[in-house]
Amino acid sequence: MFFALLLAFIVGMGLVMALYVGSTKLPGMLAQRKLMARLDSLAPVEQSEAPSATLLKASDTGALPAFERMMAGTTRGSAIGRWIEQSGMRVSLSGVFLMAVGLGVVMAMVATMVTRTPMAMPLGFALGFALPFLLLRMKRTRRLRKFEEEFPEALDLIARALKAGHAFATGLKMVADEMEEPVGPEFRKTFDEQNFGLPLKDALENLTLRIPILDVRFFATAVLIQRETGGNLSEILENLAHVVRERFKILRQVRVYTAHGRLTGYVLLALPAFLGVALSFINPEHMNLLFRERMGQMMLIAAMVMQFIGYMWIKQVVKIEV
């Protein structure tokens, strides 16, 4: 009992200190990071003895600069940093990990208080720790999907600029000025990179790394091949925009055909929880056994795990790549 109280006191003090530091230091750090990121994106490329194909950005910003530098040198840290950039969130890598640890501690305490068993603490911590990364993945997926849907409009805009006699760089600038997030800012970065001295091949390669979509790879490949061999680039971009639109049309048809399977997954996922709530009102004593007894708690955990596995299985079954 004393150990539990001591642990709760330490966790509570840690949360209070984290909230205090976050409320006082984090806004200024985020504003400074936003300013430095903008300056880095506009800074000219410096020539060195071994020129790099990318514009290197500082990785010592954020709430924990040492942690930022350490994670930037690892494969997992670089992948998470790329996720943050692709999601468009104004947060640092260390900020994401701090939020993950804070939510993990809170969820561990909540799970322990609800189930009244220390065994739920690791599960609650894992769930809370994973929530920021799930949110990051969700925002990244939505932003990339929105980019893919608006990408044909950007291709048409560049094609019309080329037909009017403008240069390809002018077409990139027109897309950056006319289109909104996320297409406009991404093309703005590409235009700034090649405008400040980075070769167009490397600037387009950076665009494909920031936006890992097959259509963007087709766009970069078509532009580079046209610059080497010649051809009508405006016609090529118009055909690519038409292909992307037709693929989205087919994809929407596939979503209509698989709507029954997706709805079945949602119903099967929500039905046990709905029945559990209903039985809690109909026969509370019967349902309380699942929360009081050790066997009932293990059954609840196993049921949630199997429900998640079943939902992911159905989701993969109805997922069709177009």
C-alpha positions in Angstrom: 0.0 0.0 0.0 2.8 2.4 0.9 4.6 1.6 -2.3 1.5 2.3 -4.3 0.9 5.7 -2.6 4.6 6.6 -3.1 4.4 5.7 -6.8 1.2 7.7 -7.2 2.8 10.7 -5.5 5.9 10.5 -7.7 3.8 10.2 -10.9 1.5 13.1 -9.8 4.5 15.4 -9.1 6.0 14.4 -12.4 2.8 15.2 -14.3 2.5 18.6 -12.5 6.1 19.5 -13.4 5.6 18.4 -17.0 2.4 20.5 -17.3 4.2 23.5 -15.8 7.2 23.2 -18.1 5.0 22.5 -21.1 2.8 25.6 -20.4 5.7 27.9 -19.8 8.4 26.7 -22.2 6.7 24.8 -25.0 4.9 27.8 -26.8 8.2 29.8 -27.1 10.1 26.7 -28.2 7.4 25.9 -30.9 7.5 29.5 -32.2 11.3 29.5 -32.3 11.3 26.1 -34.1 8.8 27.4 -36.7 10.9 30.5 -37.3 14.1 28.4 -37.7 12.4 25.9 -40.0 11.3 28.7 -42.2 14.7 30.3 -42.3 16.3 26.9 -43.0 13.9 26.3 -45.9 14.9 29.6 -47.4 18.6 29.5 -46.7 20.9 29.1 -49.8 22.8 25.8 -50.2 26.4 26.2 -49.1 29.0 24.5 -51.3 31.4 22.2 -49.4 34.1 19.7 -50.3 31.5 16.9 -50.4 28.2 18.5 -51.5 25.1 16.7 -50.4 21.9 16.1 -52.5 19.7 17.3 -49.7 19.3 20.4 -47.6 20.3 19.4 -44.1 18.2 20.9 -41.4 19.1 21.2 -37.7 17.9 18.4 -35.4 18.7 20.0 -32.1 15.5 21.9 -31.7 12.5 21.0 -29.5 12.0 20.5 -25.8 15.0 18.1 -25.5 17.7 19.1 -28.0 20.1 16.3 -26.9 17.3 13.7 -27.5 16.6 15.3 -30.9 20.2 14.8 -31.9 20.4 11.3 -30.6 17.1 10.2 -32.3 18.0 11.9 -35.6 21.0 9.5 -36.0 18.8 6.4 -35.7 16.7 4.7 -38.4 13.5 4.7 -36.2 14.0 8.4 -35.2 14.5 9.5 -38.8 11.4 7.6 -39.8 9.3 9.2 -37.0 10.7 12.7 -37.9 9.7 12.1 -41.6 6.2 11.1 -40.3 6.0 14.4 -38.4 7.0 16.4 -41.5 4.6 14.4 -43.7 1.7 14.9 -41.3 2.2 18.7 -41.2 2.0 18.9 -37.4 3.9 21.7 -35.7 5.6 19.5 -33.1 9.1 18.2 -32.6 10.3 14.7 -32.2 11.0 15.1 -28.5 7.6 16.7 -28.0 5.9 13.6 -29.5 7.8 11.4 -27.1 7.1 13.6 -24.1 3.4 13.5 -24.9 3.6 9.7 -25.4 5.2 9.2 -22.0 2.8 11.6 -20.3 -0.2 9.8 -21.8 1.3 6.4 -21.0 1.6 7.4 -17.3 -1.9 8.8 -17.1 -3.4 5.7 -18.9 -1.5 3.4 -16.6 -2.9 5.1 -13.5 -6.4 5.1 -14.9 -6.2 1.4 -15.8 -4.9 0.6 -12.4 -7.7 2.5 -10.6 -10.4 1.0 -12.8 -9.3 -2.6 -12.7 -7.7 -2.4 -9.2 -4.9 -4.6 -10.2 -1.2 -3.8 -11.0 -1.3 -6.1 -14.0 -3.2 -3.5 -15.9 -0.5 -0.9 -15.5 1.8 -2.1 -18.4 -1.2 -2.4 -20.7 -2.5 1.1 -19.9 1.0 2.6 -20.3 1.4 0.9 -23.7 -2.0 2.1 -24.9 -1.3 5.7 -23.7 2.2 5.7 -25.2 0.8 4.5 -28.6 -1.9 7.2 -28.8 0.3 10.1 -30.1 1.9 7.9 -32.7 -1.6 6.6 -33.9 -2.7 10.3 -34.1 0.4 11.1 -36.0 -0.2 8.2 -38.4 -3.8 9.3 -38.9 -2.9 12.9 -39.7 -0.1 11.8 -42.1 -2.5 9.4 -43.9 -5.2 12.2 -44.3 -2.7 14.7 -45.5 -1.1 12.4 -48.1 -4.6 11.4 -49.2 -5.6 15.1 -49.6 -2.4 15.8 -51.5 -3.1 12.9 -53.8 -6.7 14.1 -54.5 -5.5 17.7 -55.3 -2.4 16.6 -57.2 -4.1 16.5 -60.6 -5.1 20.2 -60.3 -1.4 21.0 -59.7 -0.4 19.1 -62.8 -3.1 20.9 -64.9 -1.9 24.2 -63.6 1.8 23.5 -64.5 0.6 22.2 -67.9 -1.3 25.4 -68.6 1.7 27.5 -67.5 3.9 25.6 -70.0 1.4 26.0 -72.8 1.4 29.8 -72.1 5.2 29.9 -72.6 6.3 30.0 -69.0 9.3 28.0 -67.7 8.8 24.9 -65.5 10.0 26.7 -62.4 7.4 29.3 -63.0 4.8 26.6 -63.1 6.0 25.3 -59.7 5.8 28.8 -58.3 2.2 29.2 -59.6 1.2 26.0 -57.9 2.9 27.2 -54.7 1.0 30.5 -54.8 -2.4 29.4 -56.0 -3.0 26.1 -54.2 -3.6 25.5 -50.5 -2.2 23.0 -47.9 -0.8 20.5 -48.5 0.0 20.9 -52.2 1.0 24.5 -52.2 3.6 24.4 -49.3 5.2 21.2 -50.7 5.7 22.7 -54.1 6.9 25.9 -52.4 9.7 23.9 -50.8 10.6 22.3 -54.2 10.6 25.7 -55.9 12.7 27.3 -53.1 15.2 24.4 -53.2 15.9 24.7 -56.9 15.6 28.5 -56.9 18.5 28.7 -54.3 20.8 26.4 -56.2 19.8 22.8 -55.7 19.7 20.9 -59.0 16.1 20.2 -60.2 16.7 16.4 -60.0 17.6 16.6 -56.3 14.7 19.0 -55.6 12.2 16.6 -57.2 13.8 13.7 -55.4 13.3 15.5 -52.1 9.6 16.0 -53.1 9.2 12.3 -53.6 10.8 11.6 -50.2 8.5 14.1 -48.4 5.4 12.8 -50.3 5.8 9.0 -50.8 3.1 8.7 -53.4 3.5 6.8 -56.6 1.9 9.6 -58.7 4.5 12.0 -57.4 7.3 9.6 -58.4 5.7 9.4 -61.9 5.7 13.2 -62.1 9.3 13.5 -61.1 10.4 10.8 -63.5 8.4 12.3 -66.4 10.0 15.7 -65.8 13.5 14.4 -65.6 13.1 12.2 -68.7 11.7 15.1 -70.7 14.6 17.3 -69.7 17.0 14.7 -71.0 15.3 13.5 -74.1 12.8 16.3 -75.0 9.1 16.1 -75.7 5.9 17.9 -74.9 5.9 18.1 -71.1 2.5 19.8 -70.9 0.9 16.9 -72.8 2.6 14.4 -70.5 1.4 16.2 -67.4 -2.1 16.4 -68.7 -2.1 12.7 -69.5 -0.8 11.9 -66.0 -3.5 14.1 -64.4 -6.1 12.2 -66.4 -4.7 8.8 -65.3 -4.8 9.9 -61.6 -8.4 11.1 -61.9 -9.5 7.9 -63.5 -7.8 5.9 -60.8 -9.6 7.8 -58.1 -12.9 7.1 -60.0 -12.2 3.4 -59.9 -11.1 3.6 -56.3 -14.4 5.2 -55.3 -16.3 2.4 -57.1 -14.3 -0.2 -55.2 -15.2 1.6 -51.9 -18.9 1.3 -52.9 -18.5 -2.4 -53.6 -16.7 -3.1 -50.3 -19.0 -0.9 -48.2 -20.8 -4.0 -46.9 -17.6 -5.6 -45.6 -16.4 -2.5 -43.9 -19.8 -2.0 -42.3 -19.7 -5.6 -41.1 -16.4 -4.9 -39.4 -17.7 -1.8 -37.6 -20.8 -3.7 -36.4 -18.8 -6.6 -35.2 -16.4 -4.3 -33.4 -19.1 -2.3 -31.7 -21.5 -5.2 -30.8 -19.7 -6.7 -27.8 -19.1 -3.2 -26.2 -22.8 -2.4 -26.8 -23.9 -5.7 -25.3 -21.6 -5.2 -22.3 -23.1 -1.8 -21.5 -26.6 -3.1 -21.9 -26.0 -6.1 -19.6 -24.4 -3.7 -17.1 -27.8 -2.1 -16.8 -29.9 -5.3 -17.0 -27.8 -7.4 -14.6 -25.0 -5.4 -12.9 -23.9 -8.2 -10.5 -23.4 -10.6 -13.5 -21.2 -8.1 -15.3 -19.3 -6.9 -12.3 -17.7 -10.4 -12.0 -15.7 -9.6 -15.2 -14.1 -6.6 -13.4 -13.7 -8.1 -9.9 -12.4 -11.6 -10.6 -9.0 -12.2 -12.1 -10.4 -14.6 -14.6 -12.9 -12.0 -15.8 -10.2 -9.4 -16.2 -8.1 -11.8 -18.3 -11.2 -12.6 -20.4 -11.8 -8.9 -21.0 -8.2 -8.4 -22.1 -8.4 -11.4 -24.4 -11.7 -10.2 -25.9 -10.3 -6.8 -26.7 -7.2 -8.3 -28.3 -9.3 -10.7 -30.4 -11.7 -7.9 -31.4 -8.7 -5.8 -32.6 -7.2 -8.7 -34.5 -10.6 -9.5 -36.1 -11.2 -5.9 -37.1 -7.7 -5.6 -38.7 -8.3 -8.9 -40.5 -11.6 -7.6 -42.0 -9.9 -4.3 -42.9 -7.2 -6.1 -44.9 -9.7 -8.3 -46.6 -11.7 -5.4 -48.0 -8.6 -3.3 -48.8 -8.0 -3.4 -52.6 -5.1 -1.5 -54.1 -5.9 0.4 -57.3 
